[in-house]
Amino acid sequence: MNDCMVAHAKAYPFAIPEGSYVLTPDGWRPLDGDPVLGARHAVIASGSNASPDRLMAKYADHAHLLEDTIPVTCAQLHDFDAVYSAHISHYGSIPATLAYVPGAIADVFVTWLTDAQLQRMHETEAVGVNYDFVKLTGINLLCGNEIGLTSAHAYLSKSGCLNKDGKPIPLAAFNVDGRQWRAMTQAEVLDYARSRLDPDEHTDTFIRRHIECADTRAQRTQCLAEDALHRHWAGTTYLTP
């Protein structure tokens, strides 16, 4: 296991553009004008799904699905914050989920997916294992200056929100007005997990161990989930098969 894998784990949620963009088979480019959305599914991205590099990796072996492109628009989501989930991903990071936080306004992104693109996204999100696919209704989601949504889809952690002193831990990479708790970078939250689970271990070695071993990763996830927090939106419908 080389240091690149550890650096990759610490880089979550990876590079995120300042503005809206579109994903194509050749990469991504800034979104010019209003996207043609048609019957696409609006899926909130509050973690690495906001990153074009991460999205390209998810569709790398399914490039034909990008021929229809994927618009990804900046948005503001009221009464939510982007926080860390109480589980560890197969590539070593602690990924994100949404938490209900009255009064907060989170800068997020929305991926606009066709049926086939959504099915591929389900596969990459380990739906039914790590995440539930849900529909949030009665929300206030503003995409740019023209599109206001009262419902959208999202992936919510099955394990819940990572707990620190009885509070969730927000992602430092996402701006949120009215944020109630101290945010952490991925490097910081991985070190926090190490302090809970294996305090005598060096952080990089801690990360390597759960990248290399699925059993270690599962055991650590189970421990983190034991005191996880659950901050659900009342208008949540679970759609996981």
Rosetta blueprint (number, residue, H / E / L):
1 M L
2 N L
3 D H
4 C H
5 M H
6 V H
7 A H
8 H H
9 A H
10 K H
11 A L
12 Y L
13 P L
14 F L
15 A L
16 I L
17 P L
18 E L
19 G L
20 S L
21 Y E
22 V E
23 L E
24 T E
25 P L
26 D L
27 G E
28 W E
29 R E
30 P E
31 L L
32 D L
33 G L
34 D L
35 P L
36 V L
37 L L
38 G L
39 A L
40 R L
41 H E
42 A E
43 V E
44 I E
45 A E
46 S L
47 G L
48 S H
49 N H
50 A H
51 S L
52 P H
53 D H
54 R H
55 L H
56 M H
57 A H
58 K H
59 Y L
60 A H
61 D H
62 H H
63 A H
64 H H
65 L H
66 L H
67 E L
68 D L
69 T L
70 I E
71 P E
72 V E
73 T E
74 C E
75 A E
76 Q E
77 L E
78 H E
79 D E
80 F E
81 D E
82 A E
83 V E
84 Y E
85 S E
86 A L
87 H L
88 I L
89 S L
90 H L
91 Y L
92 G L
93 S L
94 I L
95 P L
96 A E
97 T E
98 L E
99 A E
100 Y E
101 V E
102 P E
103 G E
104 A E
105 I E
106 A E
107 D E
108 V E
109 F E
110 V E
111 T E
112 W E
113 L E
114 T L
115 D H
116 A H
117 Q H
118 L H
119 Q H
120 R H
121 M H
122 H H
123 E H
124 T H
125 E L
126 A L
127 V E
128 G L
129 V L
130 N L
131 Y E
132 D E
133 F E
134 V E
135 K E
136 L E
137 T E
138 G E
139 I E
140 N E
141 L E
142 L E
143 C E
144 G L
145 N L
146 E L
147 I E
148 G E
149 L E
150 T E
151 S E
152 A E
153 H E
154 A E
155 Y E
156 L E
157 S E
158 K L
159 S L
160 G L
161 C E
162 L L
163 N L
164 K E
165 D L
166 G L
167 K E
168 P L
169 I L
170 P E
171 L E
172 A L
173 A L
174 F L
175 N L
176 V E
177 D E
178 G L
179 R L
180 Q L
181 W L
182 R L
183 A L
184 M E
185 T L
186 Q H
187 A H
188 E H
189 V H
190 L H
191 D H
192 Y H
193 A H
194 R H
195 S H
196 R H
197 L H
198 D L
199 P L
200 D L
201 E L
202 H L
203 T H
204 D H
205 T H
206 F H
207 I H
208 R H
209 R H
210 H H
211 I H
212 E H
213 C L
214 A H
215 D H
216 T H
217 R H
218 A H
219 Q H
220 R H
221 T H
222 Q H
223 C H
224 L H
225 A H
226 E L
227 D L
228 A L
229 L E
230 H L
231 R L
232 H L
233 W L
234 A L
235 G L
236 T E
237 T E
238 Y E
239 L L
240 T L
241 P L
